[in-house]
Amino acid sequence: MTLEQVHFTQHVYRKLLDSMSRPGDITTLTDGENRFIQSFNCYLSTSSLLLTLLDQDVTYHLISEDSINISTKITAYTLANHVPAKEADFIIVLANGDQAKMEHALKKCKVGTLRDPHLSATWIFEADRFSRDELTLSGPGIKTEATIQLQVPNIFWDLREERNKEFPLGIDCVFTNNRNEITCIPRTTMVERVGIK
């Protein structure tokens, strides 16, 4: 990895941490610094996160129509191992990912332990676009409440709530879109769907 690539991944990591501390805020990963991105047939923001977070010390599970070819590329470039969902440190759902496989992975993924809650899976989920007013978010990092709209299946929110019910256990989520943006919803964030009680 060149020095410029190191600076790029540091930049992306800082943006990710800032986004994680401000749930629901939309953060742009700057276009001007993306010339180092290896194409994994996913959104530019997803590729940026994969290059930043994955290495030989972590595992991941990929949900995509072309998961074999894409995971081979990801592993070759990052040295991270592709494993079943129940063993993965990161679960990546691409825009063309199968909903049934996503549901299965969400039911089986790691949520940490009471002693080591950080040993949970972090989800990176491609959503076509972000906008406002479908979800109301509250919790740490949000002054009163925030709203956001994410193009993900409704069942995801039900299963996320089930997996996050015993704090500090749970999953952290990073959503990416095709405009090189990310938004984060950590396990501590309460999500209420507008019009659904």
C-alpha positions as CSV (number, residue, x, y, z in Angstrom):
1,M,0.0,0.0,0.0
2,T,1.4,3.4,-1.0
3,L,1.5,6.4,1.4
4,E,-1.3,8.0,-0.6
5,Q,-3.5,4.9,-0.2
6,V,-2.7,5.0,3.6
7,H,-3.9,8.6,3.7
8,F,-7.0,7.7,1.8
9,T,-8.0,4.9,4.1
10,Q,-7.3,7.1,7.1
11,H,-9.5,9.8,5.6
12,V,-12.3,7.3,5.1
13,Y,-11.9,5.9,8.6
14,R,-12.2,9.4,10.1
15,K,-15.4,10.0,8.1
16,L,-16.8,6.7,9.2
17,L,-16.1,7.4,12.9
18,D,-17.7,10.9,12.5
19,S,-20.7,9.3,10.9
20,M,-21.0,6.6,13.6
21,S,-21.0,9.3,16.3
22,R,-23.9,11.2,14.5
23,P,-26.5,8.5,13.7
24,G,-28.6,9.4,10.6
25,D,-26.3,12.2,9.4
26,I,-25.3,11.7,5.7
27,T,-21.6,11.9,5.2
28,T,-19.9,12.2,1.8
29,L,-16.7,10.3,1.1
30,T,-15.0,12.9,-1.1
31,D,-14.7,12.0,-4.8
32,G,-11.4,13.7,-5.2
33,E,-9.6,11.0,-3.2
34,N,-11.1,7.9,-4.8
35,R,-8.4,7.2,-7.4
36,F,-7.1,4.3,-5.4
37,I,-10.3,2.3,-5.2
38,Q,-10.2,-1.2,-6.5
39,S,-13.5,-2.0,-8.2
40,F,-15.4,-4.8,-6.4
41,N,-18.6,-4.3,-8.5
42,C,-20.3,-2.4,-5.8
43,Y,-20.8,1.3,-4.8
44,L,-17.8,3.5,-4.6
45,S,-18.6,4.2,-0.9
46,T,-18.8,0.4,-0.2
47,S,-15.4,-0.2,-1.9
48,S,-13.9,2.6,0.1
49,L,-15.1,1.1,3.4
50,L,-14.0,-2.4,2.4
51,L,-10.4,-1.2,1.6
52,T,-10.4,0.7,4.9
53,L,-11.9,-2.0,7.3
54,L,-10.9,-5.3,5.8
55,D,-7.5,-7.0,6.3
56,Q,-6.0,-10.4,7.1
57,D,-7.1,-10.1,10.8
58,V,-10.9,-9.9,10.1
59,T,-13.5,-12.0,8.4
60,Y,-16.5,-11.0,6.2
61,H,-19.6,-12.5,4.7
62,L,-20.9,-11.1,1.3
63,I,-24.5,-11.2,0.2
64,S,-24.7,-10.6,-3.6
65,E,-25.9,-12.2,-6.8
66,D,-22.3,-12.7,-7.7
67,S,-20.8,-13.3,-4.3
68,I,-18.3,-15.9,-5.4
69,N,-16.5,-13.7,-8.0
70,I,-16.8,-10.5,-5.8
71,S,-15.6,-12.2,-2.6
72,T,-12.6,-13.7,-4.5
73,K,-11.6,-10.1,-5.6
74,I,-12.2,-8.7,-2.1
75,T,-10.1,-11.5,-0.5
76,A,-7.3,-11.1,-3.0
77,Y,-7.0,-7.4,-2.5
78,T,-7.6,-7.1,1.3
79,L,-6.5,-10.6,2.5
80,A,-9.7,-10.9,4.6
81,N,-11.3,-14.3,4.7
82,H,-14.9,-14.9,3.4
83,V,-16.7,-17.0,6.0
84,P,-20.3,-18.0,6.9
85,A,-22.5,-15.2,8.3
86,K,-22.4,-16.6,11.9
87,E,-18.6,-16.2,12.0
88,A,-18.2,-12.9,10.2
89,D,-16.9,-9.6,11.6
90,F,-18.4,-7.7,8.7
91,I,-21.5,-8.6,6.8
92,I,-21.8,-6.8,3.4
93,V,-25.1,-6.7,1.6
94,L,-24.8,-5.4,-1.9
95,A,-27.7,-3.7,-3.7
96,N,-28.5,-6.9,-5.6
97,G,-28.3,-9.1,-2.5
98,D,-30.9,-11.7,-1.9
99,Q,-33.4,-10.8,0.8
100,A,-33.8,-14.3,2.1
101,K,-30.0,-14.6,2.5
102,M,-29.9,-11.2,4.3
103,E,-32.6,-12.4,6.7
104,H,-30.8,-15.6,7.4
105,A,-27.5,-13.7,8.0
106,L,-29.2,-11.3,10.3
107,K,-30.7,-14.1,12.4
108,K,-27.3,-15.9,12.7
109,C,-24.7,-13.0,12.9
110,K,-22.6,-12.3,15.9
111,V,-24.0,-9.8,18.4
112,G,-21.1,-10.0,20.9
113,T,-21.2,-11.3,24.4
114,L,-21.9,-9.5,27.7
115,R,-18.1,-9.6,28.4
116,D,-17.1,-8.7,24.9
117,P,-19.9,-6.8,23.1
118,H,-17.4,-5.5,20.6
119,L,-17.2,-9.0,19.1
120,S,-20.3,-8.4,17.1
121,A,-20.8,-8.1,13.3
122,T,-20.8,-4.7,11.7
123,W,-23.2,-4.5,8.7
124,I,-22.4,-2.6,5.5
125,F,-25.6,-2.3,3.6
126,E,-26.0,-0.8,0.1
127,A,-29.2,1.3,-0.1
128,D,-30.0,3.0,-3.4
129,R,-30.6,6.4,-1.9
130,F,-30.9,8.3,1.3
131,S,-33.5,10.9,2.0
132,R,-35.5,12.1,5.0
133,D,-38.8,11.2,6.9
134,E,-39.2,7.4,6.8
135,L,-37.3,6.5,10.0
136,T,-37.2,8.4,13.2
137,L,-33.9,7.9,15.1
138,S,-33.2,8.6,18.8
139,G,-30.4,7.8,21.2
140,P,-26.8,8.8,21.8
141,G,-25.3,11.3,19.3
142,I,-28.8,12.6,18.4
143,K,-29.9,15.8,20.2
144,T,-33.7,15.1,20.1
145,E,-34.4,13.0,17.1
146,A,-33.3,12.6,13.5
147,T,-35.1,11.3,10.4
148,I,-33.8,9.4,7.4
149,Q,-35.2,7.2,4.6
150,L,-33.2,4.1,3.6
151,Q,-34.0,1.8,0.7
152,V,-33.8,-1.4,2.7
153,P,-36.4,-4.2,3.2
154,N,-38.8,-3.5,6.1
155,I,-38.0,-6.9,7.7
156,F,-34.5,-5.7,8.3
157,W,-35.7,-3.3,11.0
158,D,-37.7,-5.9,12.8
159,L,-34.8,-8.3,12.8
160,R,-32.3,-5.6,13.8
161,E,-34.6,-4.7,16.8
162,E,-34.7,-8.3,17.8
163,R,-30.9,-8.7,17.6
164,N,-30.3,-5.4,19.5
165,K,-32.8,-6.0,22.4
166,E,-30.2,-6.9,25.1
167,F,-27.8,-4.0,25.4
168,P,-24.8,-3.9,25.1
169,L,-25.2,-6.8,22.6
170,G,-26.2,-5.9,19.0
171,I,-25.1,-4.9,15.6
172,D,-23.8,-1.7,14.2
173,C,-24.9,-0.7,10.6
174,V,-23.3,1.4,8.0
175,F,-25.4,2.2,4.9
176,T,-23.8,3.2,1.6
177,N,-25.3,4.6,-1.6
178,N,-24.4,5.2,-5.2
179,R,-23.6,8.9,-4.5
180,N,-20.5,8.1,-2.4
181,E,-22.3,8.8,0.8
182,I,-22.6,6.8,4.1
183,T,-24.9,7.0,7.1
184,C,-24.6,5.0,10.3
185,I,-27.1,3.5,12.7
186,P,-25.2,2.0,15.7
187,R,-26.7,-0.5,18.0
188,T,-27.5,2.2,20.6
189,T,-29.8,4.0,18.2
190,M,-33.6,3.4,18.5
191,V,-35.3,3.2,15.2
192,E,-39.1,3.9,14.8
193,R,-40.7,3.6,11.4
194,V,-43.0,6.5,10.6
195,G,-46.7,5.3,10.5
196,I,-45.8,1.9,12.1
197,K,-46.2,1.4,15.8
